[in-house]
């Protein structure tokens, strides 16, 4: 199964709900909050954008761009799904150009070490929604 939503609004609500849950995982929260910038996440097919604002040592997920992006990541919804179900390796996706980075992404790439925790959260989130990974 690929990414479970084709409608952009449903997809955005699903992704934002998942990202909000990641804020509750200490190692992920600490890693993202240390970046101290605005990170744009641009997902394609369906198209949706959101921003993770880590300025000031907090992690705030925003629907509207809160300022200039210090970094951005562009990827397809199916790749997003594969990454968070553990079917795709994040570092390999970066090196193969499947994730299109822009700006100061070195810190973000280091956060790939937190993927096992994120995969657990995503799989539980899918199950809650009645969706199979």
Residue pairs with C-beta under 8 A, 6 or more apart in sequence:
1 81
1 131
1 132
1 133
2 77
2 78
2 81
3 11
3 45
3 76
3 77
3 78
3 80
3 81
4 14
4 81
4 126
4 129
4 131
5 11
5 14
5 46
5 77
6 46
7 46
8 46
8 47
8 48
11 43
11 46
11 48
11 77
12 48
12 50
12 63
14 129
15 43
15 48
15 50
15 80
16 50
16 61
16 63
17 125
18 84
18 121
18 122
18 125
19 50
19 52
19 61
20 61
21 121
21 125
22 28
22 29
22 32
22 118
22 121
23 29
23 59
23 61
25 114
25 117
25 118
25 121
27 114
27 117
28 111
28 114
28 117
28 118
29 59
31 110
31 111
31 114
32 52
32 54
32 59
32 111
33 54
33 57
33 58
33 59
34 54
34 57
34 107
35 54
35 70
35 71
35 107
35 108
36 54
36 55
36 56
36 57
37 54
37 55
37 69
37 70
37 71
37 104
38 51
38 52
38 53
38 54
38 55
38 65
38 66
38 67
38 68
38 69
38 70
39 51
39 52
39 53
39 54
39 69
39 70
39 71
39 72
39 73
39 108
40 49
40 50
40 51
40 65
40 69
40 71
40 72
40 73
41 49
41 50
41 51
41 52
41 72
41 73
42 49
42 72
42 73
42 74
42 75
43 49
43 74
43 75
43 76
43 77
43 80
44 74
44 75
44 76
44 77
45 76
45 77
45 78
46 77
48 77
49 65
50 61
50 62
50 63
51 61
51 62
51 64
51 65
51 66
51 69
52 59
52 60
52 61
52 62
53 59
53 60
53 61
53 62
53 66
53 67
54 60
55 67
60 66
69 102
69 103
70 103
70 104
71 101
71 102
71 103
71 104
71 105
71 107
71 108
72 101
72 102
72 103
73 99
73 100
73 101
73 102
73 105
73 108
74 99
74 100
74 102
75 83
75 93
75 98
75 99
75 100
76 98
79 88
79 93
79 98
79 99
82 88
83 90
83 93
83 115
84 118
84 119
84 122
84 123
85 119
85 122
85 123
85 126
85 133
86 115
86 116
86 119
86 123
88 98
90 99
90 112
90 115
91 109
91 112
93 99
94 101
94 109
94 112
101 108
101 109
122 133
123 133
126 132
126 133
